[in-house]
Amino acid sequence: MMASSYNANHEDGHITVSGPGGGTLRSKKPENTAFKQQRLPAWQPILTAGTVLPAFFIIGLIFIPIGIGLYVTSNNIKEFEVDYTGVDMSSPCFNCSQNYSWNSTRPCTCSIPFYLEQPYESSVFMYYGLSNFYQNHRRYVKSRDDSQLNGDMESLLKPSKECEPYATHDNKPIAPCGAIANSMFNDTLELFYNDPNGTKIQIPLTNTGIAWWTDKHVKFRNPGVNNPNLTAVFQGTTKPVNWRRPVYELDTAADNNGFINEDFIVWMRTAALPTFRKLYRIINKTSNMVPTLPRGNYTLEVVYNYPVRSFEGRKRMILSTISWMGGKNPFLGIAYITVGSVCFFLGVVLLIIHHKCGNRNNSADISN
């Protein structure tokens, strides 16, 4: 039979149990502290009409003006969209969409005229958009080698198994490997302004400054940092299957070539939804006296390299300005207005209920 002995430590939850062999066992009882015995002071709100009703009205009065401000700001952002998929027979890109495939050796070109009804005063951001393209598919998202993209030489020559079946081709490692890189958007878009006097003026497009700073300077690096000759660095590797040229020929500028090419970096940041847009170029404002894009006729010149017919997708070009809240997005303003309106409405309803039922309860208490 086991015998227990008591001492002063009992108050702190320390109980020793002595057995026949003279040994002592420590009890599993928690220590006698405020935390372990759940004696800490607690606060529980008591919901009354005097606290709930003001909260509903305050939320409504704060959220509704914020929502109106966000919605008006979003509507002030100018945006123009051109669909150049070429599905309709009347589209200038119809022949390209029907005949072009990944195996085509000659690029297809088409021109889409459009008219801007209002001038764009500030810097303009040019996006390309895709629809019905599921970049959020689990296997697609995992099909990359971040060590290779970060410039690791071992991963360059021995890509991760996550890149299969786009890890090797013709017994050579693919750089960059994976399905994301293999499906990189490669249409070439050029914008021209048709001057009223008949001349065609090309709009200068900036292809740098379009990627996140952390992606450009932290996540993506070229292998052999001390070797500026990327052709020698990537020797022994091969380009992705669907690419027309190797990764070290993406740009003539050394600070925008290879794995640190910003078009490539932008594409590698996968989208969460099947319909998305990605930043393609920036049209910088050059003069305060002249609009960045004046009102008038324009032509979009497209080198049609990216087929979307196989997955019933669509392609578009978007011109947009931005504000302090970013690009055009009315959803946030509508959400604030909706939440504020619902809270204000509930506050009015509960106030009426409290006014009616509260008077009844007070009358009943007085009669009793």
Disulfide bonds with the S-S distance in Angstrom:
Cys93-Cys110 2.01
Cys96-Cys108 1.86
Cys163-Cys177 2.08
